């Protein structure tokens, strides 16, 4: 019988304290869930190639992402509706991230105010869902920059996003502290923009330059799964690419992020930082991604489950576990620093490829 992983146990603990509709939203994915399941399987299919007779008496996981120092290349992915897990939402997530010495992404659909998130001391990036009315997006981006966001994450895969299930759409949730998604717009602004705050369907590469001009911040593009799109983003001014299937919520039959990462690294990895998320369920899988050439990995659902189960301490524990597993993997590989991981240290088996 297969043993239950600590992440699976954490998910069960979180589900036990969450309303059914919140739990279902966090678990939801596109189609029949194939992309989500295969994403986890593909990351688990990588195997590391340990070296011997090398000094591995000490390990360092410290690195920088777009110039920001972090204790390890394990960041918190932007996730909507964190107030569904705890009323304080990203404020607690930021507190946990600060304790772990890392960085978090903050979703457009957050119920926490930017200033309150920033006050916890963790560096953060603002994830942008561009609104149909660009003035709404401009206001939010300017407020995020004023609250010292260090970069923007433009989510580019929202047009075909396939996770919407009416029964668990947060807009259909009962009124209360678990519902807020618009904490950084005033009531007057919400009345003014109305449904035009919904996501735009007419994005082009020009959006990248526009966001950089509005904010004065570097822009990463999240949701890229092909080399051709990575090239278009970089040519339009993106300073980073996040290879992502939106946690299996974009397209049920999509390729996985593990499958897509190597070709994107080959295309733009020498020019910009390439990050990856979707299905990375531990430090060993994070090590595989870094060995392939990713600058960092982003963790979503496990952090949300940690937030739901144990608040800020739960977030810090999840990130600490990833970091500890990464250190163990480095030690067992005979490697002293995360910076020394490379393609020679990893090989693909099964569905994943290098």
N, C-alpha and C positions, 0 to 999 in steps of 0.2 A: 504494500500500500504506500502511495506517495505521501511524504510528510507535507504538512501545511507550512508554507513560508511565512516569515514574520509579516510580510506585506499582506498576504491573504488573511492572516489573523487580525491585523489592524483594520482591514476593510470590514470584517465581520463585527468588530467592536464599534466601528463608526456606524454601520448600518443599524446596530442595536439602539443607538441613541438619536438617530435622525428620523424625522417624519418620512413615511414611505415615498412621498412625491419628491423629496429632496434626494433621498438615496437613489431613487430611480433615475433622476436627472444626472447625478454624478456617474452612474454606471452606463448611461445610454451611449449608443454609438450608431453608426450608419449601417443600413442594410441588415444582414443577419449577424453582424459582428465579426465577420471573417477578417477584415483588415485589422481590427483590434487584437484578435487572437493570434493571427499570423505575425503581427508586429512583435508581440512578446516572444513568440516562438523563434522568429528570425534572430532577434538579439540573443536568445539563449543558444542559438545554433553556432555562434562563434566560439572558437577554441583558442586559448592562448598558448604560446610556445615559450616555456620557461628556459632561462639560461642558467648556467652553473659557473662556479668559481668567479663570481663577481661580488664586489662589496655591496651587500644589501643590509648593512647594519643600521641604517637610518633611512626613512622615507620622507619625501617632501611632496605634498600635493598642491602647494601654493602656485598660483598663476595669476594672470590678468586677463580680463575680457574687455575689449575696447578701452584699454588703459586703466580699468578699475581693478584693484587687487582683490582677490577672493582666496579663501582658505583652501578651496578645492574647485575643480571645474564642474561642479554640480550646482546648478542654479534652480530657482523656483519658476516654473512656467506660469505665464499669466492664465488665470482661470476665473471665469465669470461666477457670480452668485456665491461668493465665499461667505456672505452673511447668512446663507442657508445652513452653513456648518456651525457658525458661531455669530452672534449679533455684531461682534466687533470686526469680523471678517479679516480683511487684509492688514488691519492694525496688528492683530495677533500673529498673522503670518510673517509680517515684517519683523516683529519682535523675535520670533523663532529664527528667522533668517539671520538677523543681527547676531544672535547668540552663536549660530553656526559659522559666522564669518563669511556669508555669501550674499548673493544678490537676488532680488525677486522681480518678476514682471507683474504689472498691475493692469488688469483688464479695463477697457472702456466701460464695461458693464459691472462696475464695482459699486458697492453700497457704502464704501468708506471714503472719507474726504482725503484728498491728496496730502494736505498738510498734516493730518493725523498719521497717515502712513509714514511720511517722511520723518516725523518726529521720533520714530522708533530707532532711527540710526542706520538702518540697512540701506545700501545703495539700491536704486530701483530704476527700472525701465518702464515706460508707458506703452502699453499695447493698444494700437489704434484700430478700431473698426470705423472706417470712413463713413460718415453719415450722408444721406441723400442731399441734405442741406450742408454744404461745406462750411458755412458759418458756424454751425454747431461744433463741427470737428475743430475748426480754428480756435474757438473759445477753449475747448478742453485741452488741446495741445499747448496753447499758451499758458494755461493754468498749471499743467503738468510741468512745463519747463520752469515756471516761476517757483514751483515747489521742489525744484532741483532734481527732477528726473534726469538721468544721465544719457538716455538714448530713447528712441522710439522704435517700437516693433510694429511694423505694418503687416497685419494679417491679410494675406493675399488670396486665401482659399475660401473666402466666405461666400462667393457667388454660388458655388455648387454645394455648399455645406448641407449635409444630409442627416443631421441629428434631430431635427425638429419633430417632436412627438407631442401633439396637442395636450395630452393628458398631463405631461410633465413640463410643459413650457412655463418658465418662471412668471411670464405675464399672466398665466392662469392660476397662479398660487393664491391662497388666501392672503388678504391684507395683513401686514404685520412686519416685525423686524427681519423676517427671512426673505422679504420680497424686494427690497430696494436695489435698483440697478443704476440709479442716476444721481448719486450723491454729489456730483461735481457740477451739476447744472442747477440753477435756481428754479423755483416754481414759475416765475415769469418767463424764463427762457424755455422751459418745457412747454408752457402754454403757447409761446411764440412759434416754436419749431414743430410741435405736434408729432405726427407720424414721420416727419422728415428727419427725425433722429434715427430712423431705421437704417440698416446698412445699405450703402450704395451698391449698385450692380454695374456701374460703368467705369470701374477703375482701369487705368492704363499705367504704363511705366512713368508717365509724367507725374503721377501722384507722389512718387518718391522724392523728386526734386521739390515739389510744392511743400511737402511736410518738412523737409530739411530747411527750406527758406523760412517757413512760419516759425519753426522752433529754434533754429540754430543748433540742432542736435543731430548726431549721426542716426541713420535709419537702417534697421535690419528688416529684411523681408521674411516673414514666417509663413510656412505652408508650401514651400517649393519642393518639388519632387522630380524634376528633370533638369538635365544640364542645360537644355536650351532656355528654360525659364530663368535659371540661375544667371546665365549670361545676360539675358535681357535686363534683369534687375541690377546687376553690377554695372552694366553699361549705362544705366539710367541714374547711377549715383549711390546705390545701396552700399553700405559699408560692412554689411554682414548678411549671411543667409542662415535661416533656421530651417533645416530639413524636417518636415513634420507632416503627419496625416491628421492633425488636429485630434490626436488621441484616438484614431480610428473613427472619427466623426465626420470626415469629409465625404468619403465614398466607400461603400462596403467592399467593393472589388478593387480598390486601389492597391498599387504596389506599397510595400512597407517602407518606413524610413531607413531601415537597415539595408534594404535593397537599393534604395535611391542614393544613399550617402556616397558611395565610391565614385559614381560618375559625376556627381556635383563637385566633389573634391578635386577630381581630375580637371574639371573645367575652370573653376574659380578659386580653388583652395590656396593657390599661391598669391592671390590678389587681396582677398578679404577673409575675415574670420567666418568659418562655417561651424554652426552649432547644430544639434540634433535633439529631437525628443520623440515621444510616442513609443511606449512599450519597454523602456529601459527600467528594469525592475531590480536593480542592485548595483553595487560597486564593481562587480566583475564585468557586467555589461557596459557600464560607463568606461571601464578600462579599455574594452574592445573598441568603443567609439573613438576614444582619444588616440588609441594606437593606429586606427585607420586614418586619422588626420583631423578629426573634429577638435575644435578648440574647447568646447564645453558641451555638456548635456543639460537638458532641462527636465525637471521632474514635475508631473502634474498630479494625477489622482492620489498617489501615496501621500503627498503633502496635504491634500485636502482631507484625506481620511485621518491623518495625524491631527489636523486642526479640529476636526469634528470630535475625535475621541478624547484629546487631551489639551486642546488649545495651543498656546504658543509653545509650551513644553513638548507637545506632540510633534509640532513642526520641527523643532530643534532636534528631537530624537530621530525623526525620519532622515533628516539631512546628515546628522551625526552617524547614523548607521551606514548610509551610502559612503560617507568619507572613510569610516573605519574599514568597510569592505574593500574600498579602493586601496587603502594602505596595505591591507592583507594581500591583495592581489599583486601589488608591486613587489612586496617582500617575497612572495612565492615565485614571482617571475625573475627574481634576482636583479631588480631595478631599484635605484635609489630615488629617482625623481620622476614625477609625472612628465617632465619635459623630455625624458629619454625614451618614452614609449614611442614605438614606430611600427610601420606596416610589417616588419619582420617578426613582430611579437604576436601576431594574430593570424588566424586562418579561418576560413568559413567552411561550415558543413551544412548540409541540408539545403533549405530554400535560400538562405542568405548567400551573397556572393561578395567577392573582393575584386 
